Amino acid sequence: MSSSLPAGRARTALCAAVVAAALALTGQPSPAAAAPAPNAPDGSVNRAFDRAAVAHDVPRDLLVAVGYGETRLDGHEGLPSQDNGYGMMHLVSNPQRHTLEQAARLTGESVADLKRDTDANIHGAAAVLRALADEAGLDASDRDRLGAWYPVAARYGASGSDAAARLYADAVYDVLGEGVRTRADGGEQVTVAPLEVRPQRGEYAGTGPGAGASASADYPPALWNPAYSGNYAAGRNSAITTVVVHVTQGSYAGSISWFQNPSAQVSAHYVVRSSDGQITQSVREGDTAWHARSANPYSVGVEHEGYVSDPAWFTDAMYRSSAALTRHLTDRYGIPRDRAHIVGHSEVPGNDHTDPGPHWDWAYYMSLVRGDDGGTGTPFPTWGTDVSVRQQPSTDSARVASLPGPTSVRVACQVHGGLVEYDGYSNDAWSYLPDYGGYVSNIFIDVADAWLPGVPTC
């Protein structure tokens, strides 16, 4: 006899009281907990933008647009981005870029405060922008014209190729054109009215989209903006069998620029922009990008602009553009369009990353990849960390995939299989997940009943 789990039990007793037992079923240790959130900074975000703009003679709306393009005005609890940038304004400290340290010198603020205090971070970014404007020769009248700040924005955001710098500055000016109406970190509303600005691109006028930028030879809809040759390996020593989905933990242009940084030692084949789904290729498919450790030899890495913690980055344009790319890859290399072969970074063995995270809509994404209207099966929530998906409905069957954390899965059918005993309960019901090509114990389906309502027998 199988017994059902009481409603709510999955998220309380099962998760909290018997983690060790869960690991025996799932096969891998739980990831380390995230760092605690810092104390919220004092003061108003709007006042910080206003004061910084006046203090450094930088247009307030430009400051907001830069911050929105970098982080959606989210300080991410003081945690660094992929290229070691901090705060709403993404002040960077890495071997090639030192805007964080430059901000400390210019403002007298400590590096620690610039990383975590929103007011200090905004003032630091304004000081850096003003210093770049002085270097570019902008006088007082120039500084009053938003269009004249284009080369300054380009230098602030991307230190790689001119093409990457133009991608960054174009994004800032797109934000100015569309306006901003958002909630900053902490809930305060920040706005910029839509502005008609003609950017003075200067040295960047001859590069980038619409100015002779080369298209990808592997995927013609993409731009080609190559990574530094020391950040990937030439050639392959394995057939391509997998697509790995990543989230950049940073901006689109910033990630492309980071791949061009000789100190990065990381890269991905493609990067997808949030706002419109634009794709840039940084590594040829025939070469081995360094993006997923053990999966590097047999996978193509696709980065998505944004942060794991903020679902606002995952736009429909991004999902559709990325899915079209993944369809191209599955066609070209004969990769099955299922969740055993299209995986998240967190699902690759030997990785400690969490992307694409709980906000990535796998069910929708896979429906777009397959080109159907959502596919067969009934959606159900899951719970647990690193839950095994087995080739057959038993714990001694081969593990074909895993569910890295709570998510939604489509269940096509269910069957009685190997008995799973857990925290004093037992269940021999297993669900078949068509997106993964395998079975998961119904104990990890977050519903009250052991046998799922409305789901047929396999």
MIDO-441937 format. One record per residue: residue number from 1; residue in three letters; x, z, y of N, C-alpha, C in turn. Coordinates in steps of 0.1 Angstrom, whole numbers, m for minus. Layout:
! residues N
   num   residu   neast     nup   nnorth   caeast    caup   canorth   ceast     cup   cnorth
   NUM      ALA       X       Z        Y        X       Z         Y       X       Z        Y
...
***
This chain:
! residues 458
   num   residu   neast     nup   nnorth   caeast    caup   canorth   ceast     cup   cnorth
     1      MET       9       0      m12        0       0         0       9       0       12
     2      SER       5      m8       22       12      m7        35       4       1       45
     3      SER      10       8       54        3      16        63       6      11       77
     4      SER      m4      12       86       m3       7        99       4      17      108
     5      LEU      10      12      119       17      21       129       6      25      139
     6      PRO       6      37      144       m4      41       154      m1      33      167
     7      ALA     m11      31      175      m10      24       188       0      31      196
     8      GLY      10      24      202       20      30       211      32      36      204
     9      ARG      31      37      191       42      44       184      55      36      185
    10      ALA      53      22      185       65      14       185      75      17      197
    11      ARG      69      19      208       77      21       220      82      35      222
    12      THR      76      45      215       80      58       217      88      64      205
    13      ALA      81      68      195       89      75       184      99      65      177
    14      LEU      94      53      175      103      44       168     115      40      176
    15      CYS     114      38      189      125      34       197     134      46      200
    16      ALA     128      57      203      136      68       208     142      77      197
    17      ALA     134      80      187      138      90       178     147      85      166
    18      VAL     147      72      163      154      68       151     162      55      154
    19      VAL     170      55      164      178      44       168     188      41      156
    20      ALA     193      51      150      203      49       139     196      41      128
    21      ALA     184      45      124      176      38       114     174      24      118
    22      ALA     171      21      130      168       8       135     180      m1      134
    23      LEU     192       4      136      204      m3       135     207      m8      121
    24      ALA     203       1      112      205      m3        98     196     m15       94
    25      LEU     185     m16      101      176     m28        98     181     m40      106
    26      THR     186     m38      118      189     m50       127     203     m55      125
    27      GLY     212     m46      121      225     m52       118     236     m51      128
    28      GLN     233     m47      141      243     m46       151     241     m35      160
    29      PRO     251     m29      166      250     m18       175     242     m22      188
    30      SER     235     m12      194      228     m14       207     238     m15      218
    31      PRO     236     m24      228      245     m25       239     245     m13      247
    32      ALA     256     m11      255      258       0       263     247       0      274
    33      ALA     244      12      279      234      13       290     240       8      303
    34      ALA     231       3      311      236      m1       324     240      11      333
    35      ALA     248       8      343      253      18       352     241      24      360
    36      PRO     241      36      363      229      42       371     229      35      385
    37      ALA     217      34      390      215      28       404     221      38      414
    38      PRO     227      32      425      233      40       435     221      45      444
    39      ASN     225      54      453      215      59       463     211      47      472
    40      ALA     198      46      475      193      36       484     200      38      498
    41      PRO     204      27      504      210      28       518     200      32      528
    42      ASP     205      39      538      196      43       549     194      31      559
    43      GLY     183      32      566      180      22       577     173      10      572
    44      SER     169       2      582      161     m10       580     170     m22      578
    45      VAL     166     m30      568      173     m43       565     171     m52      577
    46      ASN     159     m53      583      158     m62       595     166     m57      607
    47      ARG     167     m44      609      176     m38       619     190     m42      617
    48      ALA     194     m41      604      208     m44       601     211     m59      604
    49      PHE     202     m68      600      204     m82       604     205     m84      619
    50      ASP     196     m77      626      195     m79       641     208     m73      647
    51      ARG     212     m61      643      224     m55       649     237     m63      646
    52      ALA     238     m68      633      250     m75       629     251     m89      637
    53      ALA     239     m95      639      239    m108       646     244    m106      660
    54      VAL     239     m95      667      243     m93       681     258     m88      681
    55      ALA     262     m80      672      276     m74       673     286     m85      671
    56      HIS     283     m95      663      293    m105       659     290    m119      664
    57      ASP     279    m120      672      275    m133       678     273    m144      667
    58      VAL     266    m140      657      262    m149       646     247    m150      646
    59      PRO     241    m162      644      227    m163       644     220    m155      633
    60      ARG     211    m147      637      204    m138       628     198    m146      616
    61      ASP     191    m157      619      185    m165       609     195    m171      599
    62      LEU     207    m174      604      218    m179       595     222    m168      585
    63      LEU     223    m156      590      227    m144       582     217    m142      571
    64      VAL     204    m143      574      193    m141       564     194    m152      554
    65      ALA     196    m165      559      196    m176       550     207    m175      540
    66      VAL     219    m171      545      231    m169       536     228    m159      525
    67      GLY     222    m147      530      219    m137       520     208    m141      510
    68      TYR     198    m148      515      187    m152       506     193    m162      496
    69      GLY     201    m171      500      206    m181       491     216    m175      481
    70      GLU     223    m165      485      232    m158       475     225    m149      465
    71      THR     215    m141      470      210    m130       461     195    m128      462
    72      ARG     188    m136      470      174    m133       473     173    m119      480
    73      LEU     183    m115      487      184    m103       495     182     m91      485
    74      ASP     189     m92      474      189     m81       464     203     m76      462
    75      GLY     206     m63      464      219     m58       463     223     m56      448
    76      HIS     214     m57      439      217     m56       425     224     m43      421
    77      GLU     220     m32      428      224     m18       425     239     m17      426
    78      GLY     245     m25      435      260     m24       436     268     m30      425
    79      LEU     262     m37      416      269     m43       405     274     m57      409
    80      PRO     286     m61      403      292     m74       408     285     m86      401
    81      SER     286     m97      408      282    m110       403     293    m115      393
    82      GLN     290    m127      388      299    m133       379     313    m134      385
    83      ASP     314    m138      398      327    m140       404     331    m128      412
    84      ASN     326    m116      409      329    m103       415     325    m102      430
    85      GLY     313    m107      432      307    m105       446     297     m94      446
    86      TYR     296     m87      458      288     m75       459     278     m76      470
    87      GLY     267     m69      468      257     m67       478     249     m79      482
    88      MET     239     m77      491      230     m88       495     237    m100      500
    89      MET     249     m98      506      256    m109       512     267    m115      504
    90      HIS     269    m109      492      278    m114       482     292    m115      487
    91      LEU     297    m103      492      311    m102       496     320    m102      483
    92      VAL     330    m111      483      337    m114       470     351    m108      470
    93      SER     355    m103      458      369     m99       456     374    m104      443
    94      ASN     381    m115      444      387    m120       432     401    m127      436
    95      PRO     409    m131      426      422    m136       430     423    m147      440
    96      GLN     412    m155      441      412    m166       450     404    m164      463
    97      ARG     395    m154      463      386    m152       475     386    m137      477
    98      HIS     387    m133      490      388    m119       494     379    m116      506
    99      THR     367    m121      506      358    m118       517     354    m103      518
   100      LEU     354     m96      506      352     m82       506     363     m74      514
   101      GLU     375     m77      510      386     m71       517     387     m75      532
   102      GLN     384     m88      534      385     m92       548     374     m85      557
   103      ALA     362     m83      551      352     m75       558     356     m61      561
   104      ALA     363     m55      551      368     m41       554     378     m41      565
   105      ARG     387     m51      566      397     m51       577     390     m53      590
   106      LEU     380     m62      590      374     m66       603     364     m55      608
   107      THR     358     m47      599      348     m38       604     353     m23      603
   108      GLY     363     m21      596      368      m7       594     360       1      583
   109      GLU     350      m6      577      342       0       566     350       1      554
   110      SER     347      11      545      354      11       532     349       1      523
   111      VAL     357      m3      514      353     m13       503     341      m7      496
   112      ALA     341       6      493      330      12       485     317      11      493
   113      ASP     317      13      506      305      12       514     301      m3      515
   114      LEU     310     m12      516      306     m26       517     300     m31      504
   115      LYS     304     m25      493      298     m29       480     283     m24      479
   116      ARG     280     m12      484      268      m6       480     259      m3      492
   117      ASP     264      m2      504      255       1       515     251     m12      522
   118      THR     237     m14      522      232     m27       527     236     m29      542
   119      ASP     235     m19      550      239     m21       564     253     m25      566
   120      ALA     262     m19      559      276     m22       559     279     m36      553
   121      ASN     272     m39      543      274     m52       536     270     m64      546
   122      ILE     259     m62      553      254     m72       562     264     m74      574
   123      HIS     268     m62      579      278     m63       590     291     m69      586
   124      GLY     295     m66      574      307     m72       569     307     m87      567
   125      ALA     295     m92      562      293    m106       561     293    m113      575
   126      ALA     286    m107      585      286    m112       598     300    m113      604
   127      ALA     308    m103      602      322    m103       607     330    m114      601
   128      VAL     328    m116      588      336    m127       581     331    m141      586
   129      LEU     318    m143      588      313    m155       593     318    m158      607
   130      ARG     318    m147      615      324    m149       629     339    m153      628
   131      ALA     346    m147      620      361    m150       618     362    m164      614
   132      LEU     354    m169      605      355    m183       600     351    m192      612
   133      ALA     341    m188      620      337    m196       631     348    m198      641
   134      ASP     355    m187      644      367    m187       653     378    m196      647
   135      GLU     380    m196      634      390    m204       628     386    m219      630
   136      ALA     373    m222      629      368    m235       630     367    m240      644
   137      GLY     370    m231      654      370    m235       668     357    m235      675
   138      LEU     347    m228      669      334    m227       676     334    m218      688
   139      ASP     331    m224      700      330    m215       712     316    m209      713
   140      ALA     314    m203      724      302    m195       726     290    m205      726
   141      SER     291    m216      732      279    m226       732     277    m231      718
   142      ASP     288    m234      710      286    m238       697     279    m228      688
   143      ARG     282    m215      690      277    m205       682     262    m203      685
   144      ASP     257    m208      696      243    m208       698     235    m219      691
   145      ARG     242    m228      685      235    m239       678     237    m238      663
   146      LEU     225    m236      657      226    m234       642     233    m245      635
   147      GLY     231    m257      639      237    m269       632     252    m268      632
   148      ALA     258    m262      642      273    m262       643     279    m252      633
   149      TRP     271    m243      627      276    m234       617     278    m239      603
   150      TYR     274    m252      601      274    m257       587     288    m256      580
   151      PRO     299    m260      587      312    m259       580     316    m244      577
   152      VAL     311    m235      586      314    m221       584     307    m216      572
   153      ALA     294    m220      570      286    m216       558     293    m221      546
   154      ALA     298    m234      546      304    m240       535     317    m232      531
   155      ARG     325    m228      540      337    m220       537     334    m206      532
   156      TYR     323    m200      538      319    m187       533     315    m187      519
   157      GLY     308    m197      514      302    m196       501     309    m202      489
   158      ALA     318    m211      492      325    m218       480     339    m222      484
   159      SER     348    m217      476      362    m220       478     368    m230      469
   160      GLY     360    m237      461      365    m247       452     366    m261      459
   161      SER     359    m271      453      360    m284       459     351    m285      471
   162      ASP     353    m296      479      345    m298       490     330    m301      486
   163      ALA     329    m307      474      315    m310       469     308    m297      466
   164      ALA     315    m287      460      308    m274       458     305    m267      471
   165      ALA     314    m268      481      311    m262       494     299    m268      500
   166      ARG     298    m282      499      286    m288       505     273    m284      498
   167      LEU     274    m283      484      262    m278       477     258    m264      483
   168      TYR     267    m256      485      264    m242       490     258    m243      504
   169      ALA     264    m250      514      259    m251       527     246    m258      528
   170      ASP     244    m269      520      231    m275       520     220    m266      515
   171      ALA     223    m257      506      213    m247       501     209    m238      513
   172      VAL     219    m233      520      216    m225       532     207    m232      542
   173      TYR     210    m244      545      202    m252       555     189    m256      549
   174      ASP     188    m257      536      174    m259       530     166    m246      532
   175      VAL     172    m235      531      165    m222       533     160    m221      548
   176      LEU     169    m225      557      165    m225       571     153    m235      574
   177      GLY     153    m246      567      143    m256       569     130    m251      563
   178      GLU     130    m244      552      118    m240       545     113    m226      551
   179      GLY     122    m219      557      118    m205       561     119    m195      550
   180      VAL     119    m183      553      120    m172       544     108    m162      546
   181      ARG     102    m158      536       92    m147       536      93    m140      523
   182      THR     101    m129      523      104    m123       511     105    m107      512
   183      ARG     105    m101      501      107     m86       501     122     m84      498
   184      ALA     129     m77      507      143     m74       504     144     m62      494
   185      ASP     156     m60      489      158     m49       481     153     m36      488
   186      GLY     144     m29      481      138     m17       487     124     m20      492
   187      GLY     119     m32      492      106     m35       495     102     m40      509
   188      GLU     112     m39      518      110     m43       532     108     m58      534
   189      GLN      98     m63      541       96     m77       543     106     m83      553
   190      VAL     112     m94      550      121    m101       559     116    m115      560
   191      THR     116    m120      572      111    m134       574     120    m142      583
   192      VAL     120    m155      581      126    m165       590     116    m176      591
   193      ALA     112    m180      603      103    m191       605     110    m204      601
   194      PRO     102    m214      595      108    m227       592     114    m233      605
   195      LEU     126    m238      604      134    m244       615     138    m258      613
   196      GLU     137    m266      623      142    m280       622     156    m280      627
   197      VAL     166    m281      618      180    m280       621     187    m292      616
   198      ARG     195    m299      624      203    m310       620     217    m305      618
   199      PRO     221    m303      605      234    m297       603     245    m307      607
   200      GLN     256    m301      613      268    m309       617     278    m307      605
   201      ARG     278    m316      596      286    m314       584     301    m316      586
   202      GLY     305    m324      596      319    m325       598     326    m330      587
   203      GLU     337    m323      582      345    m327       571     338    m329      558
   204      TYR     326    m323      557      318    m324       545     309    m335      544
   205      ALA     308    m343      555      298    m354       555     301    m365      545
   206      GLY     313    m366      541      317    m377       531     317    m373      517
   207      THR     311    m361      514      311    m357       500     297    m351      496
   208      GLY     294    m349      484      282    m343       480     271    m353      477
   209      PRO     259    m349      474      248    m357       471     245    m367      482
   210      GLY     242    m380      479      239    m389       489     252    m394      497
   211      ALA     263    m390      493      275    m394       500     286    m398      489
   212      GLY     282    m404      479      291    m410       469     296    m400      458
   213      ALA     289    m389      457      292    m380       446     289    m387      432
   214      SER     299    m384      423      297    m391       410     287    m385      402
   215      ALA     280    m393      394      271    m388       384     278    m384      371
   216      SER     272    m376      363      277    m372       350     277    m384      341
   217      ALA     288    m386      333      288    m396       323     281    m392      311
   218      ASP     280    m379      308      272    m375       297     257    m374      299
   219      TYR     253    m370      311      239    m368       314     237    m374      328
   220      PRO     233    m386      329      233    m393       343     224    m386      353
   221      PRO     214    m378      350      207    m371       361     215    m360      367
   222      ALA     226    m356      361      234    m345       367     245    m350      376
   223      LEU     249    m341      385      261    m344       393     274    m340      385
   224      TRP     285    m346      388      297    m343       381     306    m335      391
   225      ASN     310    m323      388      318    m314       397     327    m306      387
   226      PRO     339    m311      384      346    m306       372     352    m292      375
   227      ALA     352    m284      364      359    m271       364     374    m273      364
   228      TYR     381    m263      367      396    m263       366     400    m265      352
   229      SER     410    m273      350      414    m277       336     418    m265      327
   230      GLY     423    m254      334      427    m242       326     416    m233      323
   231      ASN     403    m236      326      392    m228       323     384    m233      311
   232      TYR     389    m243      304      382    m248       292     393    m254      283
   233      ALA     389    m258      271      399    m264       262     395    m279      260
   234      ALA     404    m287      260      402    m302       258     398    m304      244
   235      GLY     387    m312      241      383    m315       228     375    m305      221
   236      ARG     372    m307      208      363    m298       200     370    m297      186
   237      ASN     368    m286      180      372    m285       166     360    m282      157
   238      SER     348    m284      162      336    m282       154     325    m291      159
   239      ALA     316    m295      151      304    m303       155     295    m294      164
   240      ILE     288    m301      173      279    m294       182     266    m292      175
   241      THR     262    m279      174      250    m275       166     240    m266      174
   242      THR     244    m262      186      237    m251       193     238    m253      208
   243      VAL     227    m250      215      226    m249       229     225    m234      233
   244      VAL     234    m229      242      233    m215       246     228    m215      261
   245      VAL     218    m207      263      212    m205       276     218    m193      282
   246      HIS     223    m195      295      229    m184       303     221    m182      316
   247      VAL     224    m171      322      221    m169       336     233    m166      344
   248      THR     235    m172      355      248    m172       362     252    m158      367
   249      GLN     243    m149      371      246    m137       378     253    m141      391
   250      GLY     247    m150      398      253    m155       411     246    m168      415
   251      SER     250    m174      425      244    m186       431     249    m198      423
   252      TYR     241    m209      425      244    m222       419     258    m227      423
   253      ALA     260    m229      436      272    m234       442     284    m224      439
   254      GLY     281    m211      440      291    m201       438     296    m202      424
   255      SER     287    m204      414      291    m205       400     300    m217      398
   256      ILE     296    m229      403      304    m241       402     318    m239      408
   257      SER     318    m232      420      331    m229       426     339    m220      417
   258      TRP     333    m210      411      340    m200       402     346    m208      391
   259      PHE     339    m217      385      345    m225       374     358    m233      378
   260      GLN     359    m236      391      370    m243       397     382    m233      400
   261      ASN     379    m220      399      389    m210       403     399    m208      391
   262      PRO     412    m211      393      421    m209       382     422    m195      376
   263      SER     417    m185      383      417    m172       378     405    m169      369
   264      ALA     395    m177      369      382    m174       363     383    m173      348
   265      GLN     390    m182      341      390    m182       326     377    m183      320
   266      VAL     367    m189      327      354    m191       321     349    m204      327
   267      SER     339    m210      320      332    m222       324     320    m224      316
   268      ALA     312    m234      320      300    m238       312     299    m253      314
   269      HIS     292    m260      305      291    m274       306     282    m278      317
   270      TYR     271    m271      319      261    m274       329     256    m262      337
   271      VAL     252    m264      350      246    m254       358     233    m259      364
   272      VAL     222    m252      363      209    m256       368     205    m248      380
   273      ARG     201    m255      391      197    m248       403     183    m243      403
   274      SER     180    m231      409      167    m225       408     157    m233      416
   275      SER     160    m237      429      150    m242       438     143    m255      434
   276      ASP     151    m264      428      146    m277       425     151    m283      412
   277      GLY     158    m275      404      163    m279       391     174    m289      391
   278      GLN     181    m290      402      193    m299       403     203    m294      393
   279      ILE     210    m303      386      220    m300       375     233    m305      379
   280      THR     243    m297      377      257    m301       379     264    m299      366
   281      GLN     272    m309      361      280    m307       349     295    m304      354
   282      SER     300    m294      347      314    m289       351     324    m292      340
   283      VAL     319    m293      327      328    m296       316     321    m307      308
   284      ARG     329    m316      303      324    m327       294     319    m321      281
   285      GLU     308    m327      276      303    m322       263     313    m322      252
   286      GLY     322    m332      253      332    m333       242     343    m323      243
   287      ASP     343    m315      254      353    m305       256     347    m291      253
   288      THR     355    m281      251      351    m268       247     351    m259      260
   289      ALA     339    m256      265      338    m247       276     339    m233      271
   290      TRP     343    m224      280      345    m210       276     334    m202      282
   291      HIS     323    m200      274      311    m194       279     304    m185      270
   292      ALA     308    m185      257      300    m177       247     309    m172      236
   293      ARG     322    m170      238      331    m165       228     330    m172      215
   294      SER     325    m166      205      325    m171       191     317    m184      190
   295      ALA     308    m187      199      300    m199       198     306    m211      206
   296      ASN     317    m209      213      323    m219       221     326    m232      213
   297      PRO     331    m232      201      335    m244       194     323    m253      191
   298      TYR     311    m247      189      300    m255       183     288    m256      193
   299      SER     290    m252      205      278    m251       214     281    m258      227
   300      VAL     270    m261      234      269    m265       248     263    m254      256
   301      GLY     270    m250      267      266    m239       275     258    m244      287
   302      VAL     246    m239      290      238    m242       301     236    m230      310
   303      GLU     241    m229      321      239    m218       331     227    m221      339
   304      HIS     220    m210      343      208    m211       352     211    m202      364
   305      GLU     209    m207      375      212    m199       388     203    m187      388
   306      GLY     208    m175      391      200    m164       393     206    m151      387
   307      TYR     198    m141      386      202    m128       381     192    m124      370
   308      VAL     197    m118      360      189    m114       348     177    m104      353
   309      SER     180     m96      363      170     m86       366     158     m91      375
   310      ASP     159    m104      380      150    m109       390     143    m122      385
   311      PRO     131    m121      380      124    m133       375     121    m143      385
   312      ALA     122    m140      398      119    m150       409     128    m162      408
   313      TRP     140    m160      403      149    m172       402     144    m182      392
   314      PHE     136    m178      382      133    m187       371     121    m195      374
   315      THR     123    m206      382      112    m214       387     108    m224      377
   316      ASP      96    m230      379       91    m240       371     100    m252      371
   317      ALA     105    m255      383      114    m267       385     127    m265      376
   318      MET     132    m252      376      143    m249       368     140    m251      353
   319      TYR     129    m245      348      125    m246       334     124    m260      330
   320      ARG     117    m268      338      115    m282       334     128    m290      334
   321      SER     136    m289      344      149    m296       344     158    m292      333
   322      SER     159    m279      330      167    m274       320     162    m279      306
   323      ALA     149    m279      304      143    m283       291     146    m298      289
   324      ALA     145    m306      300      148    m320       298     163    m322      294
   325      LEU     172    m314      300      186    m315       295     187    m311      281
   326      THR     181    m300      277      182    m295       263     176    m305      253
   327      ARG     165    m312      257      160    m323       249     170    m334      247
   328      HIS     177    m337      258      187    m347       257     198    m343      247
   329      LEU     202    m330      248      213    m325       239     208    m325      224
   330      THR     196    m321      222      191    m320       208     190    m334      202
   331      ASP     186    m344      210      185    m358       206     199    m363      203
   332      ARG     208    m361      212      221    m367       211     229    m361      199
   333      TYR     228    m348      196      236    m342       185     228    m338      173
   334      GLY     215    m342      173      207    m339       161     204    m324      159
   335      ILE     203    m317      170      201    m302       169     186    m299      168
   336      PRO     182    m291      158      168    m288       157     163    m281      169
   337      ARG     150    m284      173      145    m278       185     138    m265      181
   338      ASP     146    m255      177      140    m242       174     149    m231      179
   339      ARG     144    m219      178      152    m207       184     164    m203      175
   340      ALA     166    m209      164      178    m206       156     189    m215      162
   341      HIS     186    m225      169      197    m234       175     197    m235      190
   342      ILE     187    m230      196      186    m229       211     185    m214      214
   343      VAL     196    m208      218      197    m194       218     202    m189      232
   344      GLY     199    m176      234      204    m169       246     219    m164      244
   345      HIS     226    m163      255      239    m157       254     240    m144      246
   346      SER     230    m136      248      229    m123       242     228    m124      227
   347      GLU     223    m135      222      221    m137       208     233    m142      200
   348      VAL     243    m146      207      255    m151       200     263    m140      195
   349      PRO     267    m140      182      275    m129       176     288    m127      184
   350      GLY     291    m114      186      303    m110       192     303    m110      207
   351      ASN     291    m111      213      289    m111       228     283     m98      232
   352      ASP     287     m94      245      281     m81       250     273     m84      263
   353      HIS     269     m97      265      260    m100       276     246     m98      273
   354      THR     237     m98      284      223     m96       282     215    m108      286
   355      ASP     221    m118      291      214    m130       296     209    m138      284
   356      PRO     197    m145      286      190    m147       299     181    m135      302
   357      GLY     180    m125      294      172    m113       297     157    m114      294
   358      PRO     150    m103      297      136    m101       293     127    m110      301
   359      HIS     131    m114      313      123    m122       322     123    m137      319
   360      TRP     132    m141      310      133    m156       307     121    m158      297
   361      ASP     113    m168      300      101    m171       293     104    m181      281
   362      TRP     108    m176      270      112    m184       259     101    m193      254
   363      ALA      89    m187      253       78    m194       247      75    m207      256
   364      TYR      75    m205      269       72    m217       278      84    m226      277
   365      TYR      96    m221      278      108    m230       277     108    m239      265
   366      MET     106    m232      253      106    m240       241      95    m250      240
   367      SER      83    m247      246       72    m256       246      76    m269      254
   368      LEU      84    m267      265       89    m278       273      99    m286      265
   369      VAL     108    m279      258      119    m286       251     112    m294      240
   370      ARG     102    m289      233       96    m296       222      86    m307      228
   371      GLY      82    m306      241       73    m315       247      59    m313      242
   372      ASP      55    m301      238       41    m299       234      34    m290      244
   373      ASP      22    m286      240       14    m278       250      16    m263      247
   374      GLY      26    m259      241       28    m245       237      31    m242      223
   375      GLY      29    m253      215       32    m252       201      22    m244      192
   376      THR      24    m244      180       15    m237       171      18    m222      171
   377      GLY       8    m214      167       11    m200       166       4    m192      177
   378      THR       3    m179      174       m3    m169       183       8    m160      189
   379      PRO       8    m159      203       18    m150       209      16    m135      207
   380      PHE      27    m128      204       26    m113       203      38    m107      209
   381      PRO      37     m95      215       49     m89       221      57     m82      209
   382      THR      70     m81      212       78     m74       202      85     m62      209
   383      TRP      91     m53      202       99     m42       207     112     m42      199
   384      GLY     121     m33      203      134     m31       196     145     m39      201
   385      THR     157     m36      197      169     m42       201     176     m49      190
   386      ASP     180     m62      191      187     m69       181     180     m69      167
   387      VAL     167     m72      168      159     m73       156     162     m85      148
   388      SER     164     m84      135      168     m95       127     156    m104      124
   389      VAL     159    m117      124      149    m127       119     156    m133      107
   390      ARG     148    m131       95      154    m134        82     149    m148       77
   391      GLN     158    m154       69      154    m167        63     142    m166       54
   392      GLN     141    m155       47      129    m152        38     124    m138       42
   393      PRO     112    m135       38      106    m122        42     111    m110       34
   394      SER     124    m107       36      130     m95        30     143     m91       37
   395      THR     147     m79       37      158     m74        44     171     m79       38
   396      ASP     171     m83       26      184     m88        20     185    m103       21
   397      SER     176    m110       28      177    m124        30     187    m127       42
   398      ALA     192    m139       43      201    m142        54     195    m141       67
   399      ARG     203    m135       76      198    m134        90     200    m147       97
   400      VAL     190    m153      102      191    m167       109     191    m166      124
   401      ALA     186    m155      129      186    m153       144     183    m138      147
   402      SER     182    m135      159      178    m121       163     170    m121      176
   403      LEU     162    m111      178      155    m108       190     163     m98      198
   404      PRO     170    m101      209      179     m92       215     173     m80      221
   405      GLY     160     m81      225      153     m71       232     138     m74      232
   406      PRO     130     m66      238      115     m68       238     113     m82      244
   407      THR     104     m90      238      101    m103       242      88    m107      237
   408      SER      84    m120      238       72    m125       232      75    m136      222
   409      VAL      69    m136      211       71    m146       200      58    m152      196
   410      ARG      59    m164      191       48    m171       185      48    m169      170
   411      VAL      37    m164      164       36    m161       150      27    m172      144
   412      ALA      32    m180      135       24    m191       129      16    m185      117
   413      CYS      21    m176      109       14    m170        98      21    m158       94
   414      GLN      15    m151       84       22    m138        79      20    m138       64
   415      VAL      29    m130       58       29    m129        43      34    m116       39
   416      HIS      30    m111       27       36     m99        21      49    m102       15
   417      GLY      59     m94       19       73     m96        13      79     m83       10
   418      GLY      92     m82       13      100     m70        10      95     m58       18
   419      LEU      94     m46       12       89     m34        18     100     m29       28
   420      VAL      95     m26       40      104     m20        50      99      m6       53
   421      GLU     107       4       51      104      18        54     111      23       66
   422      TYR     104      29       75      109      32        88     102      44       94
   423      ASP     110      55       97      104      66       103      92      72       97
   424      GLY      92      72       83       81      77        76      69      68       74
   425      TYR      71      56       79       60      45        77      66      34       68
   426      SER      57      27       62       62      15        54      52       3       56
   427      ASN      58      m8       55       51     m21        58      57     m32       50
   428      ASP      50     m40       43       55     m51        36      51     m64       42
   429      ALA      45     m64       54       40     m76        61      51     m82       69
   430      TRP      52     m95       69       62    m102        76      56    m114       84
   431      SER      61    m117       96       55    m128       104      65    m139      104
   432      TYR      60    m151      102       68    m163       103      69    m168      118
   433      LEU      81    m169      124       82    m173       137      88    m188      138
   434      PRO      79    m198      141       84    m212       140      95    m215      150
   435      ASP      96    m208      161      106    m211       171     120    m207      166
   436      TYR     120    m198      156      133    m193       151     135    m197      136
   437      GLY     125    m203      130      127    m208       116     129    m196      106
   438      GLY     123    m185      109      125    m174        99     114    m163      101
   439      TYR     116    m152       94      106    m141        94     111    m128      100
   440      VAL     102    m121      106      105    m108       112      95     m98      106
   441      SER     100     m86      103       91     m75        98      80     m72      109
   442      ASN      68     m71      104       57     m68       113      59     m54      120
   443      ILE      67     m46      115       70     m33       122      75     m35      136
   444      PHE      82     m47      138       87     m49       152      78     m58      160
   445      ILE      66     m61      155       55     m67       164      48     m55      170
   446      ASP      47     m55      183       42     m43       190      27     m43      191
   447      VAL      20     m42      180        6     m40       179       3     m28      170
   448      ALA      m9     m23      170      m12     m11       162     m14     m14      147
   449      ASP     m17     m26      143      m20     m29       130      m8     m35      122
   450      ALA      m7     m31      110        4     m37       102       2     m51       99
   451      TRP     m10     m55       96      m14     m69        93     m20     m75      106
   452      LEU     m14     m85      112      m18     m89       125     m32     m96      126
   453      PRO     m40     m92      135      m53     m97       136     m53    m112      140
   454      GLY     m62    m120      133      m63    m134       137     m52    m143      132
   455      VAL     m43    m138      124      m32    m147       120     m33    m150      105
   456      PRO     m33    m162      101      m35    m166        87     m24    m162       78
   457      THR     m26    m162       65      m16    m160        55      m8    m173       53
   458      CYS       5    m171       52       14    m183        49      11    m189       35
***
